Structure formats: C-alpha cells, structure tokens
C-alpha cells in the first residue's frame, strides 16, 4: 500500500532544496486529493477489549475474543479492524492521522 502524506507536508519539505523549488511546489498543488479518511484501529480505540480465558497466577492464558464494548459485549472485532465510531484511548499520544 502506498503511504499517504499531507500535501502541505510535501510542500514544506521542498522549501529551499533547489532552484526548482517553486516548480516542485506547483506540481504538488496540482495533484488531486485522495478519497481517504483518518481512522482509529480497534486496538487503539477506547472501546476495544481483549476477553481472556483462564489464568495462571493472574496472568491470562489465551485471548479468547477481541470485543468492542461500544456495541455490547457480544460484538467481536479484530485488533486491526476499524469503524466510523472509534475513539482514541485516553492517554494515547500518537497522532490521529
């Protein structure tokens, strides 16, 4: 999959690199936007939980289910999934892009 970058970040990176800087900036501005949205993966969502089976001295043995508590305890999901209602966990310091 191709990496996506913000158009303004590309323009900022071009600044002062060579005599053709303005030509580069003009070309970047001509590139049409991608039809994309920012998402929060389930594993980074505050509604994501892992449901464990069994334990040894308090340590979980097996991840039985990955669930979304937003939709109820019976809603199974996958850690790399996403939905339109996701919210980043409190204290997550990663960028939302």
N, C-alpha and C positions, 0 to 999 in steps of 0.2 A: 504494500500500500504506500502511496506517495505521502510524504509528510506535508502538512499544510502549514503555512506561515501567514501572519498578518501582513497585508500589503504595506502598511506603514513601517513595520519592522524591516522589510526588504529595502524600502526607500532609505530609512535611517542607516542601514548597513552600507549603502552605496556612497554615502556622503564623503566627498573628498578623496576617493580611492584613485581616481584617474581623471584625465582630461575629458573623458566621455561620460562623466557622472550624470550630467543633465539628460543625455540621450538614454542612459540606463533608467533613470527615474521616469522619463516619459514613456518608455516601453512598459515598465511595471504598472504604471497607471492605466495603460490600455488593456491589461489582462482582465478578462471578465471574472467576476466573483464566482466562487464555488458555492453550489447549493448545499450548505452544510450547517449543522447546528452543534453547539457545545453540549456535551453530555457528561453525566456523572455515572461512572460504572457502579454496579451494585455493591462491589466490595468497598467502595469509598462513600457509600450512602449511609446516612444515619439510621435508616430503616432495615439495613441488612444485618442478619444474624446467622451464625452457624449453630445448628442444633446437633449436639453430640450424643452419642450412645456410649454408656459405660465410662468408668474412670478407674485409674489406679492412683491412690493417694491424692485425689483431687485433680489429677491430670486427665484430660479427655483421651479416649482411645480412638474413636472414629468420628469423623464428621458425617453425620447421618443425612443431614439436609442443609442446604443453604436456603434460607427463607427471607421473605420480605414481610416485615411486620406492618407496613403501611396498608397492605391489602388483607391482613389477617394471618394468623399463624400457619394456616394451611397452604399458603401461597409459596410454592417452591420457585427458586430462581437459580441463577448461576452467577458466580462472582464476577465474571467478565461481561455479564449482561448489562442492560440499562433500560430505563423507561423515562417517560416525559415528566414524571412526578418526583424524580430523585432529588435529594438534598445532600450536600456535602456534610460529612460528620463534623461535629463541633471539634475545634482544635486541629482540624486538618489544615496544614499550612501550604498545601500545594496550590498552584494556580488553578483557576476554574476554566482554563482553556483546554 
